[in-house]
Amino acid sequence: MNRRSRGACAVLISALLVGWATQPPAVEEPPPEAPASLSESERWGIHRERVAALAVWEARGKVGFTLPDEAGSASLRWRQRDDGSDLRLSGPLGASPVSLRSDGALIHLRRDGIERSYPADAAPWLGDGRLLPIPVRSIQHWLRGIPNPQLAVTNVETRNGLLQAMSQGDWEIHYEDYQTVGDYTLPARLTVNAPEVSLQLRLIIRDWGLD
């Protein structure tokens, strides 16, 4: 993969953010905030509302991508402060770290010392000329295991009050594992698929920071 191609892939992951083998969900017990005596829909509603209230948090881990003709991975750090998002990618993908910031209205992408800005609901041209969507407003919700409340959601599957799968817009999100973080149950492993562009993102979150 040449430098231009690696850079395009790095931009792609930055823009689309969201073991690598698919496994069935490991969580069998209901999250601590949802008593087992409640119905499944009640437990899911309680969990969704509590997690949605988290306004300041940080997730660290790894992201991998697969396209029909290439694949790669990078370490990631996602910081969320209310509507402000800050994503950093580093590692073998690309020749230099990639950072993405969003204030809710604009996306600011910095790579190789150059920063470019795009409307938050637009799409940048990548190095190879492809035009791809940027669900930044949704990713901050998906990482926490809940849907974007501003978009229609379909194909929702839950178990023990936790989201297992859903579709929003042109995206399919599947949750493969969860972890306990203080009084919360948050994703540890998920995949995000964009069938129209044959893209799959695989995310492992090893560490959560909640303020």
C-alpha positions, 0 to 999 in steps of 0.5 A, spaced: 500 500 500 503 506 497 503 513 502 497 516 498 493 509 499 495 509 506 493 516 507 486 515 504 485 509 509 486 513 515 482 519 513 476 513 511 477 510 518 477 517 521 471 520 518 467 513 518 468 512 526 465 507 528 479 479 537 477 481 530 473 474 529 466 475 530 463 472 537 456 472 540 455 477 545 458 475 552 454 478 557 449 474 560 447 477 566 442 484 566 446 490 567 446 493 574 442 499 573 436 494 570 433 489 575 432 482 572 424 483 575 423 488 569 421 486 562 426 486 557 423 493 554 424 496 561 431 494 562 433 497 555 429 503 556 433 504 563 440 503 560 439 507 554 437 513 558 442 512 563 448 511 558 445 517 554 446 522 560 454 521 559 456 527 556 464 527 558 467 520 557 473 517 553 474 510 550 481 507 548 482 501 544 483 499 536 480 499 530 480 495 524 477 496 517 476 491 511 474 493 504 474 488 498 481 490 496 485 492 502 485 492 510 488 495 516 488 497 523 490 503 528 490 504 535 484 509 537 482 514 542 476 518 542 474 523 547 467 526 548 465 533 551 458 534 550 457 535 543 465 536 542 468 530 539 476 528 538 478 522 535 486 520 535 489 515 530 496 512 531 499 506 529 501 502 523 496 505 518 498 511 515 505 515 515 503 519 521 497 520 526 491 522 524 486 527 528 479 528 527 475 534 531 468 535 531 464 541 534 457 539 532 457 543 526 464 542 523 469 536 522 476 538 522 481 533 520 488 534 521 494 529 517 501 530 515 500 537 518 495 539 514 488 541 517 481 541 513 474 542 515 468 539 512 460 540 514 459 535 519 453 532 515 457 532 508 463 528 506 470 529 504 474 527 497 479 521 499 485 520 496 483 516 491 477 520 489 471 516 493 466 520 496 464 517 503 459 519 508 461 521 515 456 519 521 460 523 526 454 525 530 452 518 530 458 514 532 459 518 539 452 514 541 454 508 537 460 507 541 456 507 548 451 502 545 445 506 544 442 509 537 443 516 535 436 519 538 435 524 532 435 518 527 430 513 525 432 506 528 430 499 525 432 492 526 433 493 534 435 487 537 436 487 545 438 482 550 438 483 558 437 490 557 443 491 552 443 493 545 445 487 540 444 490 533 441 495 530 440 499 523 441 507 522 441 510 516 445 506 511 449 503 517 448 496 520 451 496 527 453 489 531 455 489 539 459 482 540 461 484 547 460 488 553 464 490 559 462 493 566 465 500 567 463 502 574 456 502 575 455 502 567 455 496 562 459 499 556 461 496 549 467 492 549 467 490 541 463 492 536 462 492 528 460 497 524 458 495 516 456 500 510 454 495 505 453 500 500 461 501 500 463 494 502 466 497 508 466 493 515 469 497 521 471 493 527 472 496 534 475 493 540 475 498 546 479 496 552 479 502 556 473 507 558 474 513 562 468 516 565 468 523 568 
